[in-house]
């Protein structure tokens, strides 16, 4: 069944239709991810598209193919954000009315960006599947033309144009790592890539807390997850697509899962090494690059999107710093006498730990009449550096309590 589906996909024609709306994002070689993985790692930065993600490819390819009658009814879709923006921009370019249903948990950045493209945004439910149900209800009520976020062959066809660009930049590709939500992106890339190079390995990467495609493959059928919990909101899909499942089981070589902690680490590495910003779902492929059991291969990691708000960026950076031992927060009790805090700051200065925050509270000590609690956050070099600081305080008679 899947091979018959795949045979209908015309990626070259789709690419021709997309030439005026997308940027051809060139591969970027990554020395740091290459060193970490033992392979030659290249980044495909779809976060640099106008809408901040790959989704505009499939959305425009689908909407541009609608009949005049379908366009006149207006379109509706459900999305956690990136497909929403792709549909909104495509509808705006083609002069079509668009209604987008998004989960209430969608970052405000994505909601506002969708509205800025002229779409009517409806917020409903906590996850994609809730928003999808509401979009289907509104579609039946108003007669809109529904544009599925991933389980549509025209959408899959548009996403697959990414593979054509990858092989134009790098002929000898051994592995392509692709984030997986509902499966539209990896379906298109897998079929297009294997038409070009049949022995290329296409690996899907899902959040550990939303591995709906992996579950479908394990059970041999599309099945809804009992729970979806991940910081990768763009891939928080509780049920894989039926068409995409059929394609994935035939064309995709493996599915890898990634924890939220691994995403945070990949975020910090990407920001520091490449000065690129990616959203959590977009980072899945880079986080998985260290999990391949191969060496000296050419590996392309697709960053699927970069729509992330500033508060989330701050949280990811702080978590990343803590996990790498580069930020250390602790409390200690001091006698409420002059000069005590100077002893603490002297130790930190000698250990070359830079203070970034210090709270001095005389009402929170163990003995509120004679003690003062001090909470200090410092920038450190590593976990070993933190252990040296802890040891130094003990040697000087201070007992510290680690906060993080």
C-alpha positions in Angstrom: 0.0 0.0 0.0 2.7 2.5 1.0 4.7 2.0 -2.2 1.6 2.9 -4.2 1.1 6.0 -2.1 4.8 6.9 -2.5 4.6 6.5 -6.3 2.2 9.4 -6.6 4.5 11.9 -5.0 6.2 14.3 -7.5 8.9 16.2 -5.5 10.4 18.0 -8.5 7.1 19.5 -9.5 6.4 20.5 -5.9 9.8 22.2 -5.7 9.1 24.2 -8.8 5.8 25.4 -7.3 7.6 26.4 -4.0 10.5 28.4 -5.5 9.0 31.8 -4.9 7.9 31.2 -1.3 10.7 29.2 0.4 14.4 29.7 1.1 16.7 26.9 0.1 18.4 26.4 3.4 22.0 25.4 2.7 23.7 22.7 4.8 26.0 23.9 7.6 28.9 21.7 8.8 29.0 21.3 12.5 32.5 20.7 14.0 31.1 20.4 17.6 28.3 17.9 16.8 30.8 16.0 14.5 33.3 15.7 17.4 30.6 14.6 19.8 29.3 11.9 17.5 32.4 10.7 15.7 30.7 11.4 12.3 30.6 14.4 9.9 27.5 16.2 11.0 25.7 18.7 8.8 22.8 20.9 9.8 19.8 21.5 7.5 18.5 24.8 9.1 14.8 24.9 8.3 14.5 27.3 11.2 15.7 29.9 8.8 12.5 29.8 6.6 10.3 32.9 6.6 7.8 31.3 8.9 10.5 29.8 11.1 10.0 26.1 10.0 9.7 23.6 7.2 5.9 23.5 7.4 5.4 26.2 4.8 6.6 23.7 2.2 3.8 21.2 2.7 1.2 23.9 3.4 1.7 25.9 0.3 2.0 22.8 -1.9 -1.3 21.6 -0.6 -3.2 24.9 -0.7 -2.0 25.9 -4.1 -3.4 22.7 -5.5 -7.0 23.3 -4.2 -9.7 23.8 -6.7 -11.3 27.3 -7.0 -14.4 26.0 -5.2 -12.3 24.6 -2.3 -10.4 27.9 -2.1 -13.6 29.9 -2.0 -14.9 28.1 1.1 -11.7 29.1 3.0 -9.4 26.7 4.7 -9.1 25.4 8.3 -6.4 23.5 10.0 -5.2 22.5 13.5 -1.7 23.0 14.5 0.7 23.5 17.5 2.1 26.4 15.7 4.4 25.8 12.7 1.9 24.3 10.3 -0.5 27.1 11.4 2.0 29.8 10.2 2.7 27.9 7.0 -1.0 27.7 6.2 -1.6 31.3 7.3 1.2 32.6 5.0 0.2 30.4 2.1 -3.5 31.5 2.4 -2.4 35.1 2.5 -0.2 34.7 -0.6 -3.1 33.0 -2.4 -5.8 35.3 -1.2 -7.7 32.7 0.8 -9.5 33.0 4.1 -7.8 30.9 6.9 -9.0 29.7 10.3 -6.4 28.0 12.5 -7.2 26.0 15.6 -4.3 25.8 18.1 -3.9 24.2 21.5 -4.3 26.6 24.4 -0.7 25.6 25.4 0.8 26.9 22.2 3.5 29.5 22.9 2.2 33.1 22.5 5.0 33.7 19.9 3.4 31.2 17.5 -0.1 32.4 18.1 0.7 36.0 17.4 2.8 35.1 14.4 -0.1 33.2 12.9 -2.5 36.1 13.5 0.0 38.5 11.9 -0.4 36.5 8.6 -4.1 37.4 8.7 -5.5 34.1 10.0 -8.4 33.8 12.4 -7.0 31.9 15.4 -9.1 29.7 17.6 -7.6 28.2 20.8 -8.9 24.9 21.9 -7.7 21.9 24.0 -4.3 21.2 25.6 -2.6 19.1 22.8 -2.7 18.8 19.0 -5.3 16.1 19.0 -7.8 18.3 21.0 -7.3 21.1 18.5 -7.7 18.7 15.6 -11.1 17.6 17.0 -12.3 21.2 17.3 -11.1 22.0 13.7 -13.0 19.0 12.3 -16.1 20.2 14.2 -15.7 23.8 12.8 -15.0 22.4 9.3 -18.3 20.5 9.3 -20.2 23.5 10.7 -18.9 26.1 8.3 -17.9 24.0 5.2 -14.2 25.0 5.3 -11.6 23.1 3.3 -9.5 21.1 5.8 -5.7 21.1 5.5 -4.2 18.4 7.6 -0.9 19.1 9.3 0.8 15.9 8.3 -1.5 13.1 7.1 -2.0 14.4 3.6 0.0 13.4 0.5 0.3 16.9 -0.9 1.7 18.0 2.4 4.1 15.1 2.5 5.1 15.9 -1.1 6.0 19.5 -0.2 8.1 18.4 2.9 10.0 16.0 0.7 11.6 18.8 -1.3 14.0 19.2 1.6 15.7 15.9 0.5 16.3 17.3 -3.0 18.2 20.3 -1.5 20.2 18.0 0.9 21.6 15.9 -1.9 22.3 19.0 -4.1 24.5 20.3 -1.3 26.1 16.9 -0.3 26.0 14.0 -2.7 27.4 11.4 -0.4 24.9 11.4 2.4 24.9 8.3 4.7 22.3 9.2 7.3 19.5 11.7 7.5 18.0 12.4 11.0 14.5 13.9 11.0 12.2 15.0 13.8 8.9 13.1 14.0 5.5 14.4 15.2 2.7 13.1 13.0 5.2 11.8 10.4 4.7 14.2 7.4 8.2 15.5 7.3 10.0 12.2 7.6 7.6 10.5 5.1 8.4 13.1 2.4 12.1 13.1 3.1 12.4 9.3 3.3 10.7 8.7 -0.1 12.5 11.5 -1.9 15.9 10.6 -0.4 15.6 6.9 -1.3 14.7 7.7 -4.8 18.0 9.6 -5.1 20.1 7.2 -3.0 18.4 3.9 -2.1 20.9 2.9 0.5 20.7 6.1 2.5 19.6 5.6 6.1 16.6 7.8 7.2 16.2 7.9 11.0 13.2 9.3 12.7 13.6 11.1 16.1 10.7 11.4 18.5 10.4 12.9 22.0 10.4 10.1 24.6 7.2 11.6 26.0 5.3 11.6 22.7 6.6 8.6 20.7 3.4 7.9 18.8 5.1 6.7 15.5 7.4 4.3 17.4 4.3 2.9 19.2 2.5 2.4 15.9 5.5 0.6 14.5 5.8 -1.6 17.6 2.1 -2.5 17.6 1.7 -2.7 13.8 -1.1 -0.2 13.7 -1.7 3.5 14.5 -2.6 3.8 18.1 -3.2 6.8 20.4 -0.8 7.3 23.3 -2.3 7.3 26.7 -0.4 10.5 27.6 1.7 13.1 25.9 4.3 14.9 27.9 7.3 16.7 26.3 8.9 20.1 26.0 9.0 19.5 22.3 5.5 21.0 21.7 5.8 20.9 17.9 6.0 17.1 18.1 3.5 16.6 20.9 1.3 14.4 18.7 -0.6 11.6 20.5 -1.5 9.7 17.3 0.6 9.2 14.1 -1.0 9.7 10.7 -2.4 6.7 8.8 -0.8 7.6 5.5 2.5 8.6 7.1 2.6 5.4 9.2 2.2 3.4 6.0 5.1 5.3 4.4 7.3 5.3 7.5 7.1 1.5 8.1 8.3 1.0 4.5 10.9 3.7 4.1 12.2 4.7 7.5 15.1 2.6 8.9 14.8 3.4 12.6 13.1 5.5 15.3 15.2 7.0 18.1 13.7 8.7 21.2 15.1 11.7 23.0 14.5 12.9 26.6 13.8 16.5 27.5 17.2 16.7 29.2 18.9 15.7 26.0 17.1 18.4 24.1 18.2 21.1 26.6 21.8 20.0 26.2 21.5 20.1 22.4 20.0 23.6 22.6 22.9 25.0 24.5 25.5 23.4 22.2 23.7 24.8 19.1 23.4 28.3 20.5 27.1 28.4 21.7 28.6 26.8 18.7 26.5 28.0 15.8 24.6 31.0 17.1 21.4 29.4 15.8 18.1 29.3 17.7 15.9 26.2 17.3 12.7 25.2 19.1 12.7 22.0 21.2 11.1 19.8 18.5 13.5 21.1 15.9 16.4 20.0 18.1 15.5 16.3 18.1 17.7 15.3 15.2 20.8 17.1 16.7 20.2 15.5 20.1 20.1 12.1 18.4 23.3 12.6 16.4 25.3 11.2 19.4 23.1 8.1 19.6 24.1 6.6 16.2 26.1 3.4 16.5 28.3 4.3 13.5 31.5 6.4 13.0 33.0 8.4 10.1 29.7 8.8 8.2 28.1 11.8 6.6 25.1 12.7 8.8 22.5 15.4 8.0 20.4 16.6 10.9 17.2 18.5 9.9 16.4 21.3 12.3 12.7 21.5 11.6 11.9 24.9 13.2 13.0 27.8 15.3 9.8 29.3 16.7 10.6 29.7 20.4 9.8 32.5 22.8 12.4 34.4 24.9 11.3 33.0 28.2 11.7 29.4 27.0 15.1 30.2 25.6 16.1 31.5 29.0 14.8 28.4 30.7 16.6 26.1 28.3 19.9 28.0 28.7 19.7 27.9 32.5 18.8 24.1 32.6 21.7 23.5 30.1 24.2 25.4 32.2 23.1 23.5 35.4 23.3 20.1 33.6 26.8 20.8 32.5 28.0 22.1 35.8 28.4 25.6 34.6 25.9 27.1 37.0 25.8 26.4 40.7 23.4 27.6 43.4 23.8 27.0 47.1 22.7 28.2 50.5 24.6 28.5 53.8 24.1 29.9 57.2 26.4 32.6 58.5 26.7 34.2 62.0 25.0 37.6 61.9 28.2 39.5 62.4 30.1 42.0 60.2 32.7 40.4 57.9 31.2 37.0 57.5 30.0 37.5 54.0 33.4 38.7 53.0 34.9 35.3 53.9 32.4 33.6 51.5 33.1 35.9 48.6 36.8 35.6 49.2 36.6 31.8 48.8 34.6 32.1 45.6 37.0 34.7 44.2 40.0 32.5 44.9 38.2 29.5 43.2 37.3 31.7 40.2 33.6 31.3 40.5 31.8 34.4 39.3 28.8 35.5 41.5 25.7 36.3 39.4 23.1 36.5 42.2 23.3 36.8 46.0 20.4 36.9 48.5 21.1 37.8 52.1 18.1 37.1 54.4 18.5 37.4 58.2 15.0 36.0 58.7 15.6 32.6 57.2 18.6 31.3 59.1 18.4 28.1 61.2 18.5 30.3 64.3 16.7 33.4 63.3 18.2 35.4 66.2 21.9 34.7 65.5 22.1 33.3 61.9 21.6 34.7 58.4 20.8 32.5 55.4 22.7 33.4 52.2 21.7 32.0 48.8 24.4 32.4 46.1 24.3 31.6 42.4 27.7 31.4 40.6 29.0 30.6 37.1 31.4 27.6 37.2 33.5 25.7 34.7 32.4 22.1 35.3 31.0 19.6 37.8 34.6 19.1 39.0 34.9 22.8 39.6 31.7 22.7 41.7 33.1 19.8 43.8 36.3 21.8 44.4 34.2 24.8 45.7 32.2 22.6 48.0 35.4 21.0 49.4 37.0 24.5 49.9 34.0 25.7 51.9 34.1 22.6 54.1 37.8 23.1 54.8 36.9 26.6 56.0 34.2 25.4 58.3 31.2 26.2 56.2 28.4 23.6 55.6 26.6 24.4 52.3 23.4 23.1 50.9 23.1 22.7 47.2 20.0 24.1 45.5 21.0 23.1 41.9 
